Amino acid sequence: MSTFIHVHSTRLYGIAAAALSLIAYYVEGLPTGLILALAAAMLGTSEAVQRVEDRKTVKALHQEPPLPTRV
């Protein structure tokens, strides 16, 4: 499960951000404090996702490129 989260962290973050936006728009009567707390949590999560993506990029830069295949 943690491998899935690591590989698809950006997609999962996008889904969570979209869901939060839809809930905040369509559900009336939610406390403002709850929405602000969730928005702050989403900002913290985006920082974690950014770091995961940066690590994957650095790892890819240090690998040899694949040899071209003939078609």
Buried (B, 14 or more C-beta within 10 A) or exposed (E): EEEEEEEEBBEBBEEBBEEBEEEBEEEEEEEEEEBEEBEEEBEEBBEEBEEBEEEBEEEEEEEEEEEEEEE
